[in-house]
Amino acid sequence: MPCYRCGTRQVDPGRGSSPWLRGVVADHQVLICPGCQDGADWLAELDRCAACASIRLIRRLGEVECRDCGAAGESAAPARSAGGESAAPARSAGGSVAGGGTRPDAVAPSLALEVEQALAKVLRPSRRPAAIG
């Protein structure tokens, strides 16, 4: 899964914990790369727990769970700020997130092509001669 803000693809991690962070944006699980974490505004784009306002949410098996307080539900009801505004990012008609990213559910055509080529390579028939014997 690529970074939802810049599209950078995660590579195989080395030993230890990954510098990439998980979050939920508009009820979709996303990854945030270390480069985008350096920006100041990425935290404001994440959904927050309705119970404790934490950003440590994960989405699995059709529900969103808070890793801080354990609250879970079918949908992430974004916590409201003091001004009554949603913590979820604003989106333009083209699906881009305020702050420069794209919809978490949008798949880049080049990514789809890479996946198709990888599957074709793995699933093609073997050219080795049959064993005689």
C-alpha positions as CSV (number, residue, x, y, z in Angstrom):
1,M,0.0,0.0,0.0
2,P,1.5,3.4,-0.9
3,C,1.6,6.5,1.2
4,Y,-1.8,8.1,0.9
5,R,-0.3,11.6,0.7
6,C,2.6,11.3,-1.8
7,G,2.1,7.9,-3.3
8,T,5.5,6.5,-2.3
9,R,5.5,2.8,-2.1
10,Q,6.7,1.0,1.0
11,V,9.6,-1.3,0.5
12,D,10.5,-4.4,2.5
13,P,11.3,-3.3,6.0
14,G,14.6,-4.0,7.7
15,R,14.8,-5.3,11.2
16,G,12.9,-3.5,13.9
17,S,9.8,-1.4,13.8
18,S,8.7,0.3,10.6
19,P,9.0,4.1,10.4
20,W,5.7,4.1,8.4
21,L,2.6,4.9,10.4
22,R,-1.0,3.6,10.0
23,G,-4.1,5.8,10.3
24,V,-7.6,6.0,9.1
25,V,-8.8,8.7,6.7
26,A,-12.5,8.9,5.5
27,D,-13.0,5.4,6.9
28,H,-10.1,3.9,4.9
29,Q,-6.9,2.5,6.4
30,V,-3.9,4.4,5.1
31,L,-0.1,4.5,5.5
32,I,1.9,7.6,6.1
33,C,5.6,7.5,4.9
34,P,8.4,9.0,7.0
35,G,8.8,11.9,4.6
36,C,5.2,13.0,4.9
37,Q,5.4,12.7,8.7
38,D,7.9,15.5,8.6
39,G,5.1,17.9,7.5
40,A,3.0,19.7,10.1
41,D,-0.5,19.2,8.7
42,W,-0.7,15.4,8.3
43,L,-2.1,14.8,11.8
44,A,-5.1,17.0,11.1
45,E,-6.1,14.9,8.1
46,L,-6.6,11.7,10.1
47,D,-9.9,10.5,11.5
48,R,-10.1,10.5,15.3
49,C,-11.7,8.2,17.8
50,A,-15.2,9.4,18.8
51,A,-14.6,8.2,22.4
52,C,-11.1,9.6,23.2
53,A,-10.1,11.7,20.1
54,S,-7.0,9.5,19.5
55,I,-5.6,9.2,15.9
56,R,-4.3,5.7,16.6
57,L,-7.1,4.0,14.7
58,I,-6.9,0.8,12.6
59,R,-9.4,-0.6,10.2
60,R,-9.8,-4.4,10.0
61,L,-12.6,-6.8,9.2
62,G,-15.0,-4.0,8.3
63,E,-14.7,-2.0,11.5
64,V,-12.5,0.7,12.9
65,E,-10.9,0.2,16.3
66,C,-9.0,2.7,18.5
67,R,-5.7,1.3,19.7
68,D,-5.7,3.6,22.7
69,C,-9.1,3.1,24.3
70,G,-10.3,0.0,22.4
71,A,-13.5,1.6,21.1
72,A,-14.7,-0.2,17.9
73,G,-17.5,0.3,15.4
74,E,-18.5,-0.3,11.8
75,S,-17.6,3.2,10.9
76,A,-15.2,5.9,12.1
77,A,-17.4,8.8,13.2
78,P,-14.7,11.5,13.0
79,A,-14.4,13.5,16.3
80,R,-15.4,17.1,16.0
81,S,-13.1,19.9,16.9
82,A,-14.0,22.6,19.3
83,G,-15.3,24.7,16.4
84,G,-17.7,21.8,15.4
85,E,-15.7,21.0,12.3
86,S,-14.9,17.4,11.3
87,A,-11.3,16.3,11.7
88,A,-11.6,14.4,8.3
89,P,-9.9,16.1,5.4
90,A,-11.8,18.1,2.8
91,R,-11.9,16.6,-0.6
92,S,-12.1,18.3,-4.0
93,A,-14.3,17.0,-6.9
94,G,-11.3,15.1,-8.3
95,G,-10.8,13.2,-5.0
96,S,-7.7,14.9,-3.8
97,V,-7.3,15.5,-0.1
98,A,-6.8,19.0,1.2
99,G,-3.0,18.9,1.7
100,G,-2.1,17.3,-1.6
101,G,-2.9,13.6,-1.3
102,T,-5.3,11.5,-3.2
103,R,-8.3,9.4,-2.1
104,P,-7.1,6.3,-0.2
105,D,-9.2,4.1,-2.4
106,A,-7.9,5.5,-5.7
107,V,-5.5,3.1,-7.5
108,A,-2.8,4.6,-9.7
109,P,-2.9,3.1,-13.2
110,S,0.8,2.4,-13.1
111,L,0.3,0.4,-9.8
112,A,-2.4,-1.7,-11.5
113,L,-0.1,-2.4,-14.4
114,E,2.7,-3.4,-12.1
115,V,0.5,-5.9,-10.3
116,E,-0.8,-7.3,-13.5
117,Q,2.7,-7.8,-14.8
118,A,3.9,-9.4,-11.5
119,L,0.9,-11.8,-11.6
120,A,1.6,-12.8,-15.2
121,K,5.2,-13.5,-14.4
122,V,4.4,-15.7,-11.4
123,L,1.5,-17.5,-12.9
124,R,2.9,-18.2,-16.4
125,P,3.6,-21.9,-17.1
126,S,7.1,-23.3,-16.4
127,R,9.3,-23.9,-19.5
128,R,11.3,-26.6,-17.8
129,P,11.1,-30.0,-19.6
130,A,9.1,-32.7,-17.9
131,A,11.2,-35.1,-15.8
132,I,11.8,-38.5,-17.6
133,G,11.6,-41.3,-15.4
